[in-house]
């Protein structure tokens, strides 16, 4: 019995002892957990401090790279001083070229060390103090880094052939009236106002959205549907509200009832169609170029235009133009994925039928029929260099002149009116004397293909409105002079060739004195279409170095 009591007492004692030891273990575990929580809390304080410092440093890097892109290293360093951040180092500052091309990976869009730089990349480093985490990492500071890239949205307004022809003789009015389909009665001042008006293409697109009630459509959708031509020209006028050019444009718009146009047949905005934010580069054209593009016939819908001209020194002059020909078609204006801007002229056929009085006995007039067939000329905006004082400061274009052929000869006019049929000129009847003597002639010049030629405009040349001419070098002494150099004149009587040297010399001399007049007519008509025969006249209207924007 006593043993049982002793055992019971011993069990109770052991139980109490174990409970005391258990409570002691829990206390130890609880103390350890509290220590770990306190350590985690202190590390979290440091992590939060580093995260906040990282965000602040990135904000300063963004501001500094914008300053550097506009004002260089000094501007970036001044901004760092004003930021008030301590222990910040400008680790790297690199100028280069940034390409806004969605097909290129983001990491590869910036190329450092390019001469014609438009972008700046910057790296900042900062030592952030550690307060509690130093026990774990063994040091009292942590290095953080922020990187940023900024690019300028530079722009240039340029044209190919536009506004370079003489406005005398009513040619601009005659051409635009023919394209509209009614007499416009434009004055020289009206035409010059259109040439001098620069239009921001994106601003024009937004004005068209508002006028067409297509605010919910993006530009790509708007350009891809039929839009009344009057709305398009009125939207063009909206961009120049209050100016003489706006009045001229509204006058033209009032004559376009019933016509509609798909703008993507004319203008391919490429990546700019769905990217119209602050980082998008502006695209500027003169109003005459844009209006001519809008009014020209759509591809596959050729239109023949007849213009009778009064040219001093010529008895009669009649011009026939075939516009909108050709099966292969590229928009007259294209923005590539690399954001290069390309302006093209239309494919063109021209027939110039003229006659000139002669002092040759028995020959009242000499008939001179010229035929021109041209592919498109092209000017591409290849570079804008805003680095003042550098050798390449200014705007660079890559220009390809028009190629094709020029002939003195006759062609079937049904063949001329069919752009799908190749022209096959034959010797032309130029005149007929008494007794049945006939004068025939034929000449042909083929304009060979040529690689694009680089044309650079300095800021002073842009300010001086310099016009630069790029040629295929196939023409010597003008179009007509080149034809006459190798002309094959033949005199026949009753179908048989005859040899009348003095008469042939007289006809040749008359053609030589007439050649400059014919060149003047051809150049004036063709340049109003934005094209020259075997040449391309280009001009940069303005260059503007835009504000810097952050890029990916």
ChimeraX attribute file (.defattr): number of C-alpha atoms within 10 A of each C-alpha:
attribute: neighborCount
match mode: 1-to-1
recipient: residues
	/A:1	6
	/A:2	7
	/A:3	8
	/A:4	9
	/A:5	10
	/A:6	11
	/A:7	12
	/A:8	12
	/A:9	12
	/A:10	12
	/A:11	12
	/A:12	12
	/A:13	11
	/A:14	12
	/A:15	12
	/A:16	12
	/A:17	11
	/A:18	12
	/A:19	11
	/A:20	11
	/A:21	12
	/A:22	12
	/A:23	11
	/A:24	12
	/A:25	12
	/A:26	11
	/A:27	12
	/A:28	12
	/A:29	12
	/A:30	12
	/A:31	12
	/A:32	12
	/A:33	12
	/A:34	12
	/A:35	12
	/A:36	12
	/A:37	12
	/A:38	12
	/A:39	16
	/A:40	14
	/A:41	13
	/A:42	15
	/A:43	19
	/A:44	14
	/A:45	16
	/A:46	19
	/A:47	15
	/A:48	12
	/A:49	15
	/A:50	19
	/A:51	13
	/A:52	12
	/A:53	18
	/A:54	19
	/A:55	12
	/A:56	14
	/A:57	23
	/A:58	19
	/A:59	15
	/A:60	22
	/A:61	26
	/A:62	22
	/A:63	18
	/A:64	29
	/A:65	32
	/A:66	27
	/A:67	21
	/A:68	27
	/A:69	28
	/A:70	22
	/A:71	11
	/A:72	17
	/A:73	19
	/A:74	11
	/A:75	16
	/A:76	23
	/A:77	16
	/A:78	13
	/A:79	18
	/A:80	21
	/A:81	11
	/A:82	9
	/A:83	15
	/A:84	10
	/A:85	13
	/A:86	11
	/A:87	11
	/A:88	18
	/A:89	14
	/A:90	16
	/A:91	13
	/A:92	12
	/A:93	19
	/A:94	20
	/A:95	24
	/A:96	18
	/A:97	20
	/A:98	24
	/A:99	19
	/A:100	21
	/A:101	15
	/A:102	11
	/A:103	9
	/A:104	12
	/A:105	9
	/A:106	13
	/A:107	8
	/A:108	10
	/A:109	17
	/A:110	25
	/A:111	17
	/A:112	15
	/A:113	11
	/A:114	14
	/A:115	14
	/A:116	19
	/A:117	23
	/A:118	27
	/A:119	29
	/A:120	28
	/A:121	27
	/A:122	24
	/A:123	20
	/A:124	22
	/A:125	20
	/A:126	21
	/A:127	17
	/A:128	19
	/A:129	18
	/A:130	19
	/A:131	15
	/A:132	18
	/A:133	20
	/A:134	15
	/A:135	12
	/A:136	9
	/A:137	11
	/A:138	8
	/A:139	12
	/A:140	14
	/A:141	15
	/A:142	13
	/A:143	13
	/A:144	16
	/A:145	16
	/A:146	19
	/A:147	18
	/A:148	22
	/A:149	26
	/A:150	29
	/A:151	29
	/A:152	25
	/A:153	18
	/A:154	20
	/A:155	19
	/A:156	23
	/A:157	20
	/A:158	26
	/A:159	26
	/A:160	29
	/A:161	28
	/A:162	22
	/A:163	24
	/A:164	18
	/A:165	20
	/A:166	17
	/A:167	17
	/A:168	10
	/A:169	13
	/A:170	16
	/A:171	21
	/A:172	25
	/A:173	19
	/A:174	22
	/A:175	21
	/A:176	24
	/A:177	18
	/A:178	19
	/A:179	19
	/A:180	18
	/A:181	13
	/A:182	13
	/A:183	15
	/A:184	17
	/A:185	13
	/A:186	18
	/A:187	15
	/A:188	16
	/A:189	13
	/A:190	18
	/A:191	20
	/A:192	16
	/A:193	19
	/A:194	22
	/A:195	20
	/A:196	15
	/A:197	19
	/A:198	22
	/A:199	23
	/A:200	17
	/A:201	20
	/A:202	19
	/A:203	18
	/A:204	21
	/A:205	21
	/A:206	18
	/A:207	21
	/A:208	25
	/A:209	21
	/A:210	13
	/A:211	15
	/A:212	15
	/A:213	10
	/A:214	14
	/A:215	14
	/A:216	10
	/A:217	11
	/A:218	16
	/A:219	22
	/A:220	18
	/A:221	13
	/A:222	21
	/A:223	23
	/A:224	14
	/A:225	13
	/A:226	13
	/A:227	17
	/A:228	17
	/A:229	22
	/A:230	22
	/A:231	22
	/A:232	24
	/A:233	25
	/A:234	22
	/A:235	26
	/A:236	27
	/A:237	25
	/A:238	20
	/A:239	22
	/A:240	18
	/A:241	12
	/A:242	10
	/A:243	13
	/A:244	15
	/A:245	24
	/A:246	24
	/A:247	17
	/A:248	19
	/A:249	23
	/A:250	18
	/A:251	17
	/A:252	21
	/A:253	21
	/A:254	13
	/A:255	17
	/A:256	18
	/A:257	11
	/A:258	8
	/A:259	13
	/A:260	15
	/A:261	21
	/A:262	17
	/A:263	21
	/A:264	20
	/A:265	18
	/A:266	24
	/A:267	20
	/A:268	22
	/A:269	24
	/A:270	17
	/A:271	18
	/A:272	20
	/A:273	17
	/A:274	13
	/A:275	14
	/A:276	16
	/A:277	8
	/A:278	12
	/A:279	18
	/A:280	18
	/A:281	20
	/A:282	20
	/A:283	21
	/A:284	24
	/A:285	22
	/A:286	22
	/A:287	29
	/A:288	26
	/A:289	24
	/A:290	22
	/A:291	17
	/A:292	18
	/A:293	23
	/A:294	21
	/A:295	19
	/A:296	20
	/A:297	20
	/A:298	20
	/A:299	19
	/A:300	15
	/A:301	13
	/A:302	19
	/A:303	18
	/A:304	18
	/A:305	17
	/A:306	16
	/A:307	15
	/A:308	14
	/A:309	17
	/A:310	12
	/A:311	15
	/A:312	8
	/A:313	13
	/A:314	16
	/A:315	15
	/A:316	17
	/A:317	19
	/A:318	15
	/A:319	18
	/A:320	19
	/A:321	22
	/A:322	21
	/A:323	25
	/A:324	21
	/A:325	24
	/A:326	18
	/A:327	11
	/A:328	7
	/A:329	16
	/A:330	16
	/A:331	21
	/A:332	21
	/A:333	23
	/A:334	20
	/A:335	21
	/A:336	15
	/A:337	17
	/A:338	16
	/A:339	20
	/A:340	15
	/A:341	23
	/A:342	20
	/A:343	23
	/A:344	25
	/A:345	27
	/A:346	26
	/A:347	23
	/A:348	23
	/A:349	25
	/A:350	23
	/A:351	24
	/A:352	21
	/A:353	17
	/A:354	20
	/A:355	21
	/A:356	17
	/A:357	15
	/A:358	15
	/A:359	11
	/A:360	14
	/A:361	9
	/A:362	12
	/A:363	13
	/A:364	14
	/A:365	20
	/A:366	21
	/A:367	19
	/A:368	22
	/A:369	23
	/A:370	26
	/A:371	21
	/A:372	21
	/A:373	23
	/A:374	22
	/A:375	21
	/A:376	21
	/A:377	25
	/A:378	25
	/A:379	28
	/A:380	23
	/A:381	22
	/A:382	18
	/A:383	22
	/A:384	23
	/A:385	20
	/A:386	22
	/A:387	15
	/A:388	10
	/A:389	8
	/A:390	11
	/A:391	11
	/A:392	18
	/A:393	18
	/A:394	27
	/A:395	26
	/A:396	20
	/A:397	24
	/A:398	18
	/A:399	29
	/A:400	24
	/A:401	31
	/A:402	30
	/A:403	24
	/A:404	19
	/A:405	19
	/A:406	27
	/A:407	25
	/A:408	26
	/A:409	21
	/A:410	22
	/A:411	18
	/A:412	11
	/A:413	11
	/A:414	9
	/A:415	13
	/A:416	23
	/A:417	19
	/A:418	16
	/A:419	22
	/A:420	12
	/A:421	11
	/A:422	10
	/A:423	20
	/A:424	12
	/A:425	19
	/A:426	16
	/A:427	19
	/A:428	20
	/A:429	18
	/A:430	21
	/A:431	19
	/A:432	20
	/A:433	15
	/A:434	9
	/A:435	9
	/A:436	11
	/A:437	17
	/A:438	20
	/A:439	22
	/A:440	18
	/A:441	21
	/A:442	23
	/A:443	22
	/A:444	20
	/A:445	18
	/A:446	14
	/A:447	22
	/A:448	14
	/A:449	14
	/A:450	14
	/A:451	10
	/A:452	15
	/A:453	15
	/A:454	14
	/A:455	18
	/A:456	20
	/A:457	22
	/A:458	18
	/A:459	17
	/A:460	10
	/A:461	17
	/A:462	19
	/A:463	13
	/A:464	10
	/A:465	14
	/A:466	15
	/A:467	17
	/A:468	16
	/A:469	16
	/A:470	20
	/A:471	20
	/A:472	19
	/A:473	12
	/A:474	16
	/A:475	19
	/A:476	11
	/A:477	12
	/A:478	17
	/A:479	23
	/A:480	26
	/A:481	20
	/A:482	19
	/A:483	22
	/A:484	19
	/A:485	13
	/A:486	12
	/A:487	16
	/A:488	14
	/A:489	18
	/A:490	18
	/A:491	20
	/A:492	16
	/A:493	15
	/A:494	10
	/A:495	10
	/A:496	9
	/A:497	12
	/A:498	13
	/A:499	11
	/A:500	11
	/A:501	9
	/A:502	9
	/A:503	14
	/A:504	15
	/A:505	12
	/A:506	14
	/A:507	18
	/A:508	16
	/A:509	11
	/A:510	17
	/A:511	18
	/A:512	15
	/A:513	12
	/A:514	18
	/A:515	18
	/A:516	16
	/A:517	15
	/A:518	24
	/A:519	17
	/A:520	16
	/A:521	18
	/A:522	21
	/A:523	20
	/A:524	23
	/A:525	23
	/A:526	19
	/A:527	21
	/A:528	23
	/A:529	26
	/A:530	28
	/A:531	30
	/A:532	27
	/A:533	27
	/A:534	27
	/A:535	22
	/A:536	25
	/A:537	24
	/A:538	24
	/A:539	25
	/A:540	26
	/A:541	21
	/A:542	18
	/A:543	22
	/A:544	15
	/A:545	17
	/A:546	17
	/A:547	16
	/A:548	23
	/A:549	18
	/A:550	18
	/A:551	18
	/A:552	12
